[in-house]
C-alpha cells in the first residue's frame, strides 16, 4: 500500500514537471497551460488555506459565497467615460495593447473554478490599478502583486517560476528590471488592502486615483524605497574597472 502511494506521488511530480516545462515556452504574460499545471498541484488542504486567506475580510467572504462573475465588458462604452476614470483607463489599456476582455463566465458553484475564473477576469484590471505595463517586467510585477493577494496560491508561484526561468534562459540582460519588478510588486501587494471581492464592474465611472487611494495601492513606493530596489550593477562595474578588475 505504501509503495503504491509513493508511486502516485512520484507520478504526480513527473506530470507537474512535464507541464511546467511546457509553459516555460509561453510568453511572459500568458497563462496558457498554467491552469492545468495549477490543477495538478492543487489539493484540498491548499485550497482551504487560500479560502481562509481570502475570507479575512467581509468583502472576501461575500464574494466567495456569491461566486458572481464580473459579466460582459464593453470597451467602446467604457472608452467614452472621462479620461481619469477606471473604465476609460482600462478600456484604453486594452485597446492600445490589442487585448480583448475575457469571455463572460457562467456562474459556478465550484470554489476553485470560480477563483481561477476570477483571476482571468480581473488580471488586466489589476494591471491598470497597479500601474503595471504589459511588458515582461510589468507581467512579473502584477503576478508578484497577485501572489501577495492570493497567498498561498501555487498558480502565481508557478507563473513567476516560469518567467524567471525564461529570464535565465533568454533574457539575462533584463534580469535587474525583472528583480526590481518582483520586489516592487511584493511591497505594493503587501501595502495594499485585500482586493479580492472588489466589485470592479461598479467602479468604472470612478477616478482611478481615488480607487488607488481607498485601496492603498501605491505604484510609486516613494523615493527611499525606489532607490533601495534599484540595481546598482552599473556603479559596481565602473568601480571594478577603476581598480583593474576584469
C-alpha positions as CSV (number, residue, x, y, z in Angstrom):
1,X,0.0,0.0,0.0
2,X,2.8,2.4,0.9
3,X,4.6,1.5,-2.3
4,X,1.5,2.4,-4.3
5,X,1.2,5.7,-2.6
6,X,4.8,6.6,-3.2
7,X,4.4,5.7,-6.9
8,X,1.4,8.0,-7.1
9,X,3.4,10.8,-5.5
10,X,6.3,10.3,-8.0
11,X,3.9,10.2,-10.9
12,X,2.3,13.5,-9.8
13,X,5.8,15.1,-9.6
14,X,6.6,13.9,-13.2
15,X,3.3,15.2,-14.5
16,X,3.9,18.5,-12.8
17,X,7.5,18.8,-14.2
18,X,6.3,17.9,-17.7
19,X,3.6,20.6,-17.7
20,X,6.0,23.1,-16.2
21,X,8.5,22.7,-19.0
22,X,5.7,23.1,-21.5
23,X,4.6,26.5,-20.1
24,X,8.2,27.8,-20.0
25,X,7.8,28.1,-23.8
26,X,4.9,30.5,-23.4
27,X,5.2,34.3,-23.4
28,X,5.7,36.1,-20.0
29,X,2.1,37.3,-19.7
30,X,0.4,34.1,-21.0
31,X,-1.5,32.0,-18.6
32,X,-1.7,29.2,-21.2
33,X,-1.4,25.9,-19.5
34,X,-0.9,27.5,-16.1
35,X,-4.4,26.4,-15.1
36,X,-3.7,22.8,-15.9
37,X,-0.4,23.0,-14.1
38,X,-2.1,24.5,-11.1
39,X,-4.8,21.8,-11.2
40,X,-2.0,19.2,-11.0
41,X,-0.5,20.9,-7.9
42,X,-3.7,21.8,-6.0
43,X,-5.0,19.7,-3.2
44,X,-7.9,20.2,-0.7
45,X,-5.6,21.5,2.0
46,X,-4.0,24.1,-0.2
47,X,-7.4,25.2,-1.5
48,X,-8.7,25.5,2.1
49,X,-5.7,27.7,3.0
50,X,-6.4,30.0,0.1
51,X,-10.1,30.3,1.0
52,X,-9.2,31.0,4.6
53,X,-6.8,33.8,3.5
54,X,-9.4,35.4,1.2
55,X,-12.0,35.2,3.9
56,X,-10.2,37.6,6.2
57,X,-12.4,40.4,5.0
58,X,-16.2,40.6,4.8
59,X,-15.8,41.6,1.1
60,X,-13.9,38.4,0.5
61,X,-16.4,36.2,2.4
62,X,-19.3,37.7,0.4
63,X,-17.5,37.2,-2.9
64,X,-16.8,33.5,-2.1
65,X,-20.4,33.0,-1.1
66,X,-21.9,34.6,-4.2
67,X,-19.3,33.5,-6.7
68,X,-20.6,36.1,-9.2
69,X,-18.7,36.7,-12.4
70,X,-17.9,40.3,-13.5
71,X,-20.1,40.0,-16.6
72,X,-19.7,41.5,-20.1
73,X,-17.3,44.4,-20.5
74,X,-18.0,46.8,-23.4
75,X,-14.7,48.5,-24.2
76,X,-16.1,51.1,-26.6
77,X,-18.7,52.2,-24.0
78,X,-16.0,52.4,-21.3
79,X,-13.8,54.4,-23.6
80,X,-16.4,57.2,-23.7
81,X,-16.1,57.8,-19.9
82,X,-13.9,60.7,-18.6
83,X,-10.2,60.1,-19.1
84,X,-9.4,59.9,-15.4
85,X,-11.9,57.1,-14.6
86,X,-11.0,53.4,-14.1
87,X,-13.3,52.5,-17.0
88,X,-11.7,54.8,-19.6
89,X,-8.1,53.9,-18.5
90,X,-8.9,50.2,-18.5
91,X,-10.5,50.4,-22.0
92,X,-7.6,52.5,-23.3
93,X,-5.1,49.9,-21.9
94,X,-6.9,47.1,-23.6
95,X,-7.4,48.8,-26.9
96,X,-3.8,50.1,-27.1
97,X,-2.4,46.7,-26.4
98,X,-4.7,44.9,-28.8
99,X,-6.4,43.0,-25.9
100,X,-9.9,41.7,-25.6
101,X,-11.9,41.4,-22.4
102,X,-12.2,37.9,-21.0
103,X,-15.2,35.8,-22.1
104,X,-18.3,36.1,-20.0
105,X,-18.1,33.4,-17.3
106,X,-21.1,31.4,-16.2
107,X,-21.8,31.1,-12.5
108,X,-20.1,28.1,-11.0
109,X,-20.6,26.6,-7.5
110,X,-17.1,25.1,-7.6
111,X,-14.8,27.3,-5.4
112,X,-11.5,26.5,-7.2
113,X,-13.0,27.1,-10.7
114,X,-14.6,30.3,-9.5
115,X,-11.2,31.6,-8.2
116,X,-9.5,30.7,-11.5
117,X,-12.2,32.5,-13.4
118,X,-11.9,35.5,-11.1
119,X,-8.2,35.7,-11.9
120,X,-8.8,35.6,-15.6
121,X,-11.5,38.3,-15.4
122,X,-9.5,40.7,-13.2
123,X,-5.9,40.3,-14.4
124,X,-5.9,43.3,-16.7
125,X,-7.9,45.4,-14.2
126,X,-5.1,44.7,-11.7
127,X,-2.6,45.7,-14.4
128,X,-4.3,49.1,-14.6
129,X,-4.8,49.7,-10.9
130,X,-1.2,48.7,-10.0
131,X,0.3,50.7,-12.9
132,X,1.9,47.6,-14.3
133,X,2.8,47.7,-18.0
134,X,2.2,44.8,-20.4
135,X,6.0,44.3,-21.0
136,X,7.9,41.4,-19.4
137,X,8.7,43.3,-16.2
138,X,5.1,44.5,-15.9
139,X,3.8,41.0,-16.1
140,X,6.2,39.9,-13.3
141,X,5.2,42.9,-11.2
142,X,1.5,42.2,-11.4
143,X,2.0,38.5,-10.9
144,X,4.0,39.2,-7.7
145,X,1.4,41.6,-6.5
146,X,-1.2,38.9,-7.1
147,X,0.8,36.4,-5.2
148,X,0.6,38.6,-2.1
149,X,-3.1,39.0,-2.6
150,X,-3.9,35.3,-3.1
151,X,-1.2,33.7,-0.9
152,X,-0.5,30.8,-0.8
153,X,-1.9,30.1,-4.3
154,X,0.5,28.0,-6.3
155,X,-0.7,29.4,-9.5
156,X,1.2,32.7,-9.2
157,X,4.4,30.9,-7.9
158,X,4.2,28.7,-11.0
159,X,3.9,31.7,-13.3
160,X,6.8,33.5,-11.6
161,X,9.0,30.5,-11.6
162,X,8.3,30.1,-15.3
163,X,9.1,33.7,-16.0
164,X,12.3,33.7,-14.0
165,X,13.5,30.5,-15.8
166,X,12.7,32.3,-19.1
167,X,14.8,35.2,-17.8
168,X,17.7,32.9,-17.1
169,X,17.5,31.2,-20.5
170,X,16.5,34.1,-22.8
171,X,16.7,37.5,-21.1
172,X,19.6,37.8,-18.7
173,X,20.0,41.4,-19.9
174,X,16.6,42.1,-18.3
175,X,17.4,40.4,-15.0
176,X,17.8,43.6,-13.0
177,X,14.5,45.0,-14.4
178,X,12.7,41.8,-13.5
179,X,14.0,41.7,-10.0
180,X,13.0,45.3,-9.4
181,X,9.5,44.5,-10.7
182,X,9.4,41.5,-8.4
183,X,10.3,43.5,-5.3
184,X,8.0,46.4,-6.2
185,X,5.1,44.1,-6.8
186,X,5.7,42.3,-3.5
187,X,5.9,45.5,-1.5
188,X,2.9,47.1,-3.3
189,X,0.8,44.0,-2.7
190,X,1.7,43.9,1.0
191,X,0.8,47.5,1.5
192,X,-2.5,47.4,-0.4
193,X,-5.8,46.4,1.1
194,X,-7.1,43.0,0.0
195,X,-8.5,43.4,-3.5
196,X,-10.4,40.1,-3.7
197,X,-14.1,40.8,-3.9
198,X,-13.8,44.4,-5.0
199,X,-16.8,45.0,-7.3
200,X,-14.9,46.4,-10.2
201,X,-17.9,46.5,-12.5
202,X,-19.5,49.1,-10.2
203,X,-16.4,51.3,-10.2
204,X,-15.9,52.0,-13.9
205,X,-17.0,55.7,-13.5
206,X,-14.8,56.4,-10.5
207,X,-11.5,58.2,-10.8
208,X,-8.6,55.8,-10.8
209,X,-6.6,57.9,-8.3
210,X,-9.5,57.7,-5.8
211,X,-9.7,53.9,-6.1
212,X,-5.9,53.6,-5.6
213,X,-6.1,55.9,-2.5
214,X,-9.0,54.0,-1.0
215,X,-7.3,50.6,-1.5
216,X,-3.8,51.9,-0.6
217,X,-2.3,50.9,-4.0
218,X,0.9,52.8,-4.5
219,X,2.6,52.2,-7.9
220,X,5.3,54.6,-6.8
221,X,6.7,53.4,-3.5
222,X,8.5,56.6,-2.5
223,X,12.0,57.9,-3.3
224,X,13.7,55.9,-0.5
225,X,12.2,52.5,-1.3
226,X,12.5,53.1,-5.1
227,X,16.2,53.9,-4.6
228,X,16.7,50.9,-2.4
229,X,15.3,48.4,-5.0
230,X,17.2,50.0,-7.9
231,X,20.0,47.7,-9.1
232,X,23.5,49.2,-8.6
233,X,25.3,47.0,-11.1
234,X,26.5,49.8,-13.4
235,X,28.0,51.6,-10.5
236,X,29.8,48.4,-9.3
237,X,31.1,47.7,-12.9
238,X,32.5,51.2,-13.1
239,X,34.3,50.9,-9.8
240,X,35.7,47.5,-10.8
241,X,37.2,48.9,-14.0
242,X,38.9,51.6,-11.9
243,X,40.8,49.0,-9.9
244,X,41.6,46.9,-12.8
245,X,39.2,44.1,-12.1
246,X,38.3,42.1,-15.2
